[in-house]
């Protein structure tokens, strides 16, 4: 795989918007829409990663079950203890982790603190065009 970047911190998005476990799903959905993203990390007041919430979590975990998004908290439907990588993780390993676990977004954590987020698009930009297509197929296959 031909890489244009070597480690996770080279390709991650920094200063990531997050939500708290006691935020409502409505608040989370508003932030997802505002930032045009499909997932947000869930952090505590010290920016320590607690979980991740996706648009799918909100729809399947709450709306489809008749829960009120204004009264249901992020903590009730979030994915806890998500798979993460450190900022010094080689990009090749990042792509392997995403493909093996079929995940499109990967929090970057250092000493428990969220320092960034890597998306499928970030990885695609870090590899050659040919390898990008192969990698995207591996991550997206079911």
C-alpha positions as CSV (number, residue, x, y, z in Angstrom):
1,X,0.0,0.0,0.0
2,X,1.5,3.3,-1.1
3,X,1.1,5.8,1.8
4,X,1.2,9.6,1.6
5,X,1.2,9.9,5.4
6,X,2.9,7.7,8.0
7,X,1.1,8.0,11.3
8,X,-2.5,8.6,12.6
9,X,-1.8,12.2,13.7
10,X,-0.8,13.0,10.1
11,X,-4.3,12.3,8.8
12,X,-6.6,12.8,11.8
13,X,-9.0,15.7,12.2
14,X,-8.2,17.7,15.4
15,X,-10.5,19.7,17.6
16,X,-13.3,17.3,17.1
17,X,-16.8,18.2,18.3
18,X,-18.1,15.9,21.0
19,X,-21.1,15.3,23.2
20,X,-21.6,14.3,26.8
21,X,-23.4,11.2,28.1
22,X,-26.0,13.4,29.7
23,X,-26.8,15.4,26.5
24,X,-30.1,14.6,24.9
25,X,-30.2,12.7,21.6
26,X,-31.8,15.8,20.1
27,X,-28.7,17.8,21.0
28,X,-26.5,15.1,19.5
29,X,-28.6,15.0,16.3
30,X,-28.4,18.8,16.0
31,X,-24.6,18.7,16.3
32,X,-24.4,15.8,13.8
33,X,-26.4,18.0,11.3
34,X,-24.5,21.2,12.2
35,X,-21.1,19.6,11.5
36,X,-22.4,17.3,8.7
37,X,-20.9,14.2,10.3
38,X,-22.4,10.7,11.0
39,X,-20.8,10.2,14.4
40,X,-19.6,12.1,17.4
41,X,-17.3,11.0,20.2
42,X,-18.8,11.0,23.7
43,X,-16.5,12.6,26.2
44,X,-16.5,13.6,29.8
45,X,-15.6,17.0,31.2
46,X,-11.9,16.2,30.9
47,X,-12.3,15.2,27.2
48,X,-11.8,11.5,28.1
49,X,-13.4,9.3,25.5
50,X,-16.4,7.4,26.9
51,X,-18.1,6.2,23.7
52,X,-19.3,7.2,20.3
53,X,-22.8,8.0,19.0
54,X,-23.9,7.7,15.4
55,X,-26.9,8.8,13.5
56,X,-27.8,5.1,13.2
57,X,-27.6,4.8,17.0
58,X,-30.1,7.6,17.4
59,X,-32.5,6.2,14.8
60,X,-32.3,2.5,15.7
61,X,-31.6,2.8,19.4
62,X,-34.2,5.4,20.2
63,X,-36.5,6.7,17.5
64,X,-37.4,3.2,16.1
65,X,-38.2,2.1,19.7
66,X,-40.5,5.1,20.3
67,X,-38.2,6.9,22.7
68,X,-38.4,10.7,22.8
69,X,-35.0,12.1,21.5
70,X,-35.5,15.2,23.6
71,X,-35.7,13.1,26.8
72,X,-33.4,10.2,26.0
73,X,-29.7,10.7,26.8
74,X,-26.7,9.9,24.6
75,X,-25.6,7.6,27.4
76,X,-28.6,5.4,26.9
77,X,-27.7,4.4,23.3
78,X,-24.0,5.2,22.7
79,X,-21.5,2.6,21.8
80,X,-19.3,2.4,24.8
81,X,-15.6,1.7,24.7
82,X,-15.2,2.1,21.0
83,X,-12.1,0.8,19.1
84,X,-9.4,3.5,19.2
85,X,-5.9,4.2,18.0
86,X,-3.1,6.3,19.3
87,X,-1.7,9.3,17.5
88,X,1.6,7.4,16.6
89,X,-0.2,4.4,15.2
90,X,1.0,3.7,11.6
91,X,-1.5,4.6,8.9
92,X,-1.2,1.1,7.5
93,X,-2.3,-0.3,10.9
94,X,-5.2,2.2,11.0
95,X,-6.5,0.9,7.7
96,X,-6.2,-2.7,8.9
97,X,-8.1,-1.9,12.1
98,X,-10.9,-0.1,10.1
99,X,-11.1,-2.9,7.6
100,X,-11.0,-5.8,10.2
101,X,-13.7,-4.1,12.3
102,X,-15.6,-2.6,9.3
103,X,-15.7,0.8,11.0
104,X,-15.8,4.1,9.1
105,X,-14.7,6.4,11.9
106,X,-11.9,5.9,14.4
107,X,-11.2,8.0,17.5
108,X,-7.6,8.9,18.2
109,X,-6.8,8.8,21.9
110,X,-3.7,9.6,24.0
111,X,-3.7,8.9,27.7
112,X,-7.5,8.4,27.6
113,X,-8.0,11.8,26.1
114,X,-9.6,12.3,22.7
115,X,-7.1,14.1,20.4
116,X,-8.7,13.5,17.0
117,X,-10.8,11.5,14.7
118,X,-10.0,9.6,11.6
119,X,-12.7,9.0,8.9
120,X,-12.8,6.7,6.0
121,X,-12.2,9.7,3.8
122,X,-9.1,10.7,5.8
123,X,-7.6,7.3,5.1
124,X,-8.6,7.4,1.4
125,X,-6.6,10.6,1.0
126,X,-3.6,9.1,2.7
127,X,-3.2,6.2,0.3
128,X,-2.7,5.9,-3.5
129,X,-5.8,6.0,-5.7
130,X,-5.6,2.2,-6.4
131,X,-5.0,1.3,-2.8
132,X,-7.8,3.7,-1.7
133,X,-10.4,1.7,-3.7
134,X,-9.2,-1.6,-2.3
135,X,-9.2,-0.2,1.3
136,X,-12.6,1.3,0.9
137,X,-14.0,-2.0,-0.3
138,X,-12.5,-3.8,2.7
139,X,-14.0,-1.3,5.2
140,X,-17.4,-1.2,3.6
141,X,-17.9,-4.9,2.8
142,X,-20.4,-6.7,5.0
